[in-house]
Amino acid sequence: MSERDVPEGFELMPPFGPFHELVGPIYWRRTEAGFTIGLRAVEKHRNKGDMVHGGMLAMLADTAFTWASRHSREPPIAAVTTQLSVTMMGKAAIGDWLEARVEVLRSGRRVVFSNLYLWANGERIGQATAQFQVLG
């Protein structure tokens, strides 16, 4: 993938570990509402058909929630997923630019609550909610 395949304003996200190295590269940008996490759907992301696997979209949502939770305060915090709910309302194809647009609803002392929408080429294809336990 070349830099021209990534919309303006996105920066490369450092991988969280080996799994993200496998599915990435993943990108991020700050928005007025929070964060948008994006990636270009490629062959390794598809299911048996020609659509992006639903698990891949759930991974994008979880990654977006993790990034937004981590950066919901200064200094950044460590937090882990304790609840994740993803609803698919559409589909994505190989070649689509995928985005998870996150809004942190509340960053409490022990729990972070967030909402997001999943987008494929500007069309809303899913919705998700999550709770994250703050560590430490």
FENQUIHU-V115759 format. One record per run of one state. SS is the DSSP state (H for helix, E for strand, L for the rest). FROM is the first residue (numbers start at 0). LEN is the number of residues. If there is no record, write none. Layout:
ss=SS from=FROM len=LEN
ss=SS from=FROM len=LEN
//
This chain:
ss=L from=0 len=2
ss=H from=2 len=3
ss=L from=5 len=5
ss=E from=10 len=2
ss=L from=12 len=5
ss=H from=17 len=6
ss=L from=23 len=3
ss=E from=26 len=4
ss=L from=30 len=3
ss=E from=33 len=7
ss=L from=40 len=2
ss=H from=42 len=3
ss=E from=45 len=1
ss=L from=46 len=4
ss=E from=50 len=2
ss=L from=52 len=1
ss=H from=53 len=17
ss=L from=70 len=8
ss=E from=78 len=10
ss=L from=88 len=4
ss=E from=92 len=1
ss=L from=93 len=3
ss=E from=96 len=11
ss=L from=107 len=3
ss=E from=110 len=10
ss=L from=120 len=2
ss=E from=122 len=12
ss=L from=134 len=2
//
